[in-house]
């Protein structure tokens, strides 16, 4: 029984270390794309409630990327594609936000679509 508990503990620690290490790799890979023109294939989704809803695409490593600078025609087109897989090209940006007390940082991923 004791051996079983120790092996479960070791497996749990190994899983946590694997997750922690992989998160750093994902962040590093995404940060290399900052400022570059890229083409992303992913699922379109609509986040939020009207009038504050945003179109997003699920990008590499399952990240949510906000779509900006869409024309009215593009907005209508992509709203009709919600839940479907599409390919969009634009300039990828990482916007870093910090709380007023400077204790926490949030990174927003944005794709600025060319019209």
C-alpha positions as CSV (number, residue, x, y, z in Angstrom):
1,X,0.0,0.0,0.0
2,X,2.8,2.4,0.9
3,X,4.6,1.6,-2.4
4,X,1.4,2.4,-4.4
5,X,1.1,5.7,-2.6
6,X,4.7,6.7,-3.4
7,X,4.4,5.7,-7.0
8,X,1.2,7.8,-7.4
9,X,3.1,10.7,-5.8
10,X,6.0,10.3,-8.2
11,X,3.7,10.1,-11.2
12,X,1.8,13.2,-10.0
13,X,5.1,15.2,-9.7
14,X,6.3,14.0,-13.1
15,X,3.0,15.1,-14.7
16,X,3.2,18.5,-13.1
17,X,6.8,19.0,-14.2
18,X,5.9,18.0,-17.8
19,X,3.0,20.5,-17.8
20,X,5.1,23.3,-16.4
21,X,7.9,22.7,-18.9
22,X,5.6,22.5,-21.9
23,X,3.9,25.8,-20.9
24,X,7.3,27.5,-21.2
25,X,7.8,26.1,-24.7
26,X,4.4,27.2,-25.9
27,X,5.0,30.7,-24.6
28,X,8.4,30.8,-26.2
29,X,7.1,29.6,-29.6
30,X,4.3,32.1,-29.7
31,X,6.5,35.0,-28.6
32,X,8.6,34.4,-31.7
33,X,5.6,35.3,-33.9
34,X,5.2,38.8,-32.4
35,X,5.0,41.5,-35.2
36,X,5.2,39.0,-38.0
37,X,2.7,38.5,-40.9
38,X,1.3,35.0,-40.4
39,X,-1.5,32.8,-41.6
40,X,-3.5,31.0,-39.0
41,X,-5.9,28.1,-39.5
42,X,-8.3,27.5,-36.7
43,X,-11.9,27.6,-35.4
44,X,-13.7,30.9,-35.4
45,X,-15.6,31.8,-32.2
46,X,-17.6,34.7,-30.9
47,X,-16.7,35.8,-27.3
48,X,-18.8,38.1,-25.2
49,X,-22.3,39.5,-25.4
50,X,-23.6,42.2,-27.8
51,X,-22.6,45.0,-28.1
52,X,-19.2,43.9,-26.6
53,X,-18.7,40.7,-28.6
54,X,-15.4,39.8,-30.3
55,X,-14.5,37.5,-33.1
56,X,-11.6,35.1,-32.2
57,X,-9.8,32.3,-33.8
58,X,-8.3,29.3,-31.9
59,X,-4.6,29.3,-33.0
60,X,-1.5,27.3,-32.4
61,X,-1.2,25.4,-29.1
62,X,-5.0,26.1,-28.6
63,X,-4.6,29.8,-27.9
64,X,-7.4,32.3,-28.4
65,X,-6.5,35.1,-30.7
66,X,-8.6,38.2,-31.0
67,X,-9.3,39.4,-34.6
68,X,-9.0,43.1,-35.1
69,X,-9.4,45.6,-38.0
70,X,-12.1,43.6,-39.7
71,X,-14.2,45.4,-42.3
72,X,-18.0,45.2,-42.0
73,X,-18.1,42.6,-44.8
74,X,-15.4,40.5,-43.1
75,X,-17.2,40.7,-39.8
76,X,-20.4,39.4,-41.4
77,X,-18.5,36.7,-43.3
78,X,-16.7,35.4,-40.2
79,X,-19.8,35.6,-38.0
80,X,-21.4,33.2,-40.4
81,X,-18.4,30.9,-40.1
82,X,-18.5,30.6,-36.2
83,X,-17.7,27.0,-35.3
84,X,-16.0,26.3,-38.6
85,X,-12.3,26.0,-39.5
86,X,-10.9,28.9,-41.6
87,X,-7.6,30.4,-42.5
88,X,-6.9,34.1,-41.8
89,X,-3.8,36.1,-42.6
90,X,-2.7,39.2,-40.7
91,X,0.0,40.7,-38.4
92,X,0.3,38.9,-35.1
93,X,0.8,41.0,-32.0
94,X,1.2,40.2,-28.3
95,X,-0.3,42.9,-26.0
96,X,1.0,42.7,-22.4
97,X,-1.3,44.2,-19.8
98,X,-0.4,44.7,-16.1
99,X,-2.6,45.3,-13.1
100,X,-2.4,48.7,-11.3
101,X,-0.6,47.2,-8.4
102,X,1.9,45.5,-10.8
103,X,1.4,42.1,-9.3
104,X,-0.1,40.4,-12.3
105,X,0.4,40.4,-16.1
106,X,-1.9,39.3,-18.8
107,X,-1.0,38.7,-22.4
108,X,-3.6,39.2,-25.2
109,X,-2.9,37.7,-28.6
110,X,-4.2,39.8,-31.5
111,X,-4.3,39.2,-35.3
112,X,-4.6,42.5,-37.1
113,X,-6.3,41.5,-40.4
114,X,-5.5,43.4,-43.6
115,X,-8.5,44.8,-45.4
